[in-house]
Amino acid sequence: MNKKKSVRRRKCRIKYFIKILFMIIMIVTVCYAADKIINMNGDDKDAAEEIRNLVVSSRNAKQSEQLAYIMKNKDNYTTDLIELAKRNSEAIKFVYDYPENKDNKIDISIDKDIDCNGVPLFMQWDERWGYDKYGDGIIGTNGCGPTCLSMVATYILKNNYMNPEWMANFSEESGYVSDNGTLWALMGSGARKLGLESIEIPLDENRVYSNLEVGNPIICSVGPGDFTTEGHFYSPCRT
């Protein structure tokens, strides 16, 4: 019996060692990728240090390499795109691909996205629509509002055409975009124009949870804080 326990402990230690070794390899790989790109043009020490700090905090070596390239070639990107890549590792590839793909027109299908029992998850920086113009920028940086309403509309109305690009066009054509971004009215009168019943509820935790519990989608508008440095729309879900 003791022998079996000893064997199990040995196996656990080996697995633990392998995990630690894997993490070390990943860290070294990420740092190597960062230094490799930084050293291509490392005269600006402050810029090099900024890149090194950013890429080490990203999720993998590929993202680190892409982020380092973005930071070394800032002239190819807007300020909003650079900030998006720095703030959200999931959007790094979208930003990295911007110079090459920004003018490409992609046929959009969301059939697979909406083939689920709940509200579909759309990202505003999805390359299917993220490079399309919206307001004074693009959906990828400015289109959180229409993206959220697209998620809700396709879920409730059970259609496959009100994707974020369609919703961004609807928002602009209907006058729901200002110099400061998407107007909150898009979620009210705009949603009702689409055939949705839209009700504004007070900022009350119990009301939010009770609506989510019965399957009512919610769209929130938040100011600077955990989610954004300016303003942001997001749609919370039940967990």
C-alpha positions in Angstrom: 0.0 0.0 0.0 2.8 2.4 1.0 4.6 1.5 -2.2 1.5 2.5 -4.3 1.3 5.8 -2.5 5.0 6.4 -3.1 4.5 5.7 -6.8 1.6 8.1 -7.0 3.5 10.9 -5.2 6.4 10.4 -7.6 4.1 10.7 -10.6 2.5 13.9 -9.1 6.0 15.4 -8.6 7.0 14.6 -12.2 3.8 16.2 -13.5 4.4 19.2 -11.4 8.0 19.5 -12.6 6.8 19.2 -16.2 4.3 22.0 -15.7 6.9 24.3 -14.2 9.4 23.5 -17.0 6.7 24.2 -19.6 6.0 27.6 -18.0 9.7 28.5 -17.9 10.0 27.5 -21.6 7.0 29.7 -22.5 8.4 32.7 -20.6 11.8 32.3 -22.2 10.2 32.0 -25.7 8.1 35.1 -25.2 11.1 37.1 -23.9 13.2 35.9 -26.9 10.5 36.9 -29.4 10.3 40.3 -27.8 14.1 40.9 -27.7 14.5 39.7 -31.2 12.1 42.3 -32.6 13.2 45.1 -30.2 16.8 44.6 -31.3 15.8 45.2 -34.9 15.7 48.9 -34.0 16.7 49.3 -30.4 18.0 52.9 -30.4 15.1 54.2 -28.4 15.6 52.7 -25.0 12.3 54.0 -23.6 10.3 52.5 -26.5 12.2 49.3 -26.2 11.4 49.0 -22.5 7.7 49.7 -23.2 7.6 47.0 -25.8 9.4 44.5 -23.5 6.9 45.1 -20.7 3.9 44.8 -23.0 4.9 41.7 -24.8 5.9 39.8 -21.7 2.4 40.4 -20.3 0.7 39.1 -23.4 -0.5 35.5 -23.7 1.9 33.7 -26.0 5.0 34.1 -28.2 3.0 34.8 -31.4 1.0 37.6 -29.7 4.2 39.0 -28.3 5.9 39.1 -31.7 2.8 40.7 -33.3 2.5 43.3 -30.5 6.2 44.1 -30.7 5.8 44.7 -34.5 2.8 47.0 -33.9 4.7 49.0 -31.4 7.7 49.3 -33.7 5.6 50.3 -36.7 3.1 52.8 -35.1 2.8 54.8 -38.3 0.8 52.0 -39.8 -1.8 52.1 -37.1 -4.2 54.6 -35.5 -3.8 55.5 -31.9 -7.1 53.8 -31.0 -5.8 50.5 -32.6 -2.5 50.7 -30.7 -4.3 51.2 -27.4 -6.7 48.3 -28.2 -3.8 46.0 -28.8 -2.0 47.1 -25.6 -5.2 46.8 -23.5 -6.6 43.5 -24.9 -4.4 40.5 -25.9 -7.4 39.0 -27.8 -7.4 41.9 -30.2 -3.7 41.8 -31.0 -4.0 39.8 -34.2 -6.9 42.0 -35.4 -4.7 45.1 -35.0 -1.6 43.4 -36.4 -3.6 42.5 -39.6 -5.1 46.0 -40.0 -2.7 47.4 -42.7 -3.1 44.3 -44.9 -6.8 43.5 -44.4 -8.4 46.9 -43.7 -9.7 47.3 -47.3 -10.8 43.7 -47.8 -14.5 43.0 -48.1 -15.6 39.7 -46.4 -18.8 37.9 -47.0 -20.3 37.7 -43.5 -22.1 34.7 -42.2 -23.1 34.4 -38.6 -25.1 31.1 -38.9 -22.6 29.2 -36.7 -22.5 32.0 -34.2 -26.3 32.0 -33.6 -26.7 28.3 -33.6 -26.8 28.2 -29.8 -29.4 28.3 -27.0 -28.3 31.7 -25.7 -27.2 35.1 -26.8 -24.4 34.7 -29.3 -21.0 36.2 -28.6 -19.8 38.8 -31.1 -16.5 40.7 -30.8 -16.3 44.1 -32.3 -12.7 43.4 -33.5 -13.8 40.3 -35.4 -12.2 40.6 -38.8 -15.5 39.9 -40.6 -16.7 43.4 -39.7 -14.1 45.0 -37.4 -12.4 47.0 -40.2 -15.6 48.6 -41.5 -16.0 52.3 -40.9 -18.2 53.5 -38.0 -18.4 57.0 -36.8 -15.0 58.6 -36.9 -13.2 55.2 -36.7 -14.0 51.6 -37.3 -16.2 49.0 -35.7 -13.2 47.3 -34.1 -12.5 50.4 -31.9 -15.8 52.3 -31.9 -18.5 49.7 -32.5 -19.2 48.2 -29.1 -22.7 49.6 -29.1 -24.0 48.1 -32.4 -22.1 44.9 -31.7 -24.0 44.5 -28.4 -27.4 45.3 -30.0 -26.5 42.8 -32.8 -26.0 40.1 -30.2 -29.4 40.8 -28.6 -31.3 41.3 -31.9 -30.1 38.1 -33.5 -31.0 36.2 -30.3 -34.5 37.5 -29.8 -35.5 38.0 -33.4 -33.9 34.7 -34.6 -32.5 36.2 -37.8 -29.0 35.8 -39.3 -28.6 39.2 -41.0 -28.4 41.7 -38.2 -24.7 41.2 -37.7 -22.5 44.0 -36.2 -21.8 45.4 -39.7 -25.5 45.6 -40.5 -26.2 47.1 -37.1 -23.4 49.7 -37.4 -24.9 50.8 -40.7 -28.4 51.0 -39.2 -27.0 53.1 -36.3 -25.3 55.6 -38.6 -28.2 55.8 -41.0 -30.7 56.4 -38.2 -28.6 59.1 -36.5 -27.4 57.2 -33.4 -23.8 58.2 -33.8 -22.2 61.4 -32.5 -18.7 62.8 -32.1 -18.5 60.9 -28.8 -19.6 57.6 -30.2 -22.8 55.6 -30.1 -25.8 57.3 -28.5 -27.6 55.5 -25.7 -30.8 56.1 -27.7 -29.7 53.2 -30.0 -30.6 50.8 -27.2 -34.0 52.4 -26.7 -35.8 53.9 -29.7 -33.3 52.2 -32.1 -34.0 48.8 -30.6 -37.8 49.4 -30.9 -37.4 50.3 -34.6 -36.0 46.8 -35.0 -39.1 45.3 -33.4 -37.5 44.8 -29.9 -39.1 45.7 -26.6 -36.6 47.8 -24.9 -37.0 48.9 -21.2 -34.4 50.9 -19.2 -34.0 49.5 -15.7 -32.4 51.2 -12.7 -28.8 50.4 -11.7 -29.8 47.7 -9.2 -27.9 44.4 -8.8 -31.0 42.4 -8.0 -32.9 43.8 -11.0 -30.0 42.9 -13.3 -29.7 39.3 -11.9 -33.4 38.7 -12.0 -33.7 39.7 -15.6 -30.7 37.5 -16.6 -32.2 34.6 -14.7 -35.4 34.7 -16.8 -33.4 35.1 -20.1 -33.8 38.8 -20.7 -30.7 40.2 -22.4 -29.2 43.3 -20.9 -27.0 46.0 -22.5 -25.0 48.1 -20.1 -23.3 51.4 -20.7 -20.2 52.1 -18.5 -17.8 55.0 -18.1 -14.0 54.8 -17.4 -13.0 52.0 -15.1 -12.4 48.3 -15.3 -13.6 47.9 -18.9 -12.6 51.1 -20.6 -10.6 54.3 -20.4 -13.5 56.3 -22.0 -16.9 54.6 -22.4 -18.1 51.2 -23.3 -21.2 49.1 -24.0 -21.3 45.5 -23.0 -23.8 42.7 -22.6 -23.4 40.7 -19.4 -24.5 37.0 -19.3 -25.6 34.5 -16.8 -22.8 32.4 -15.3 
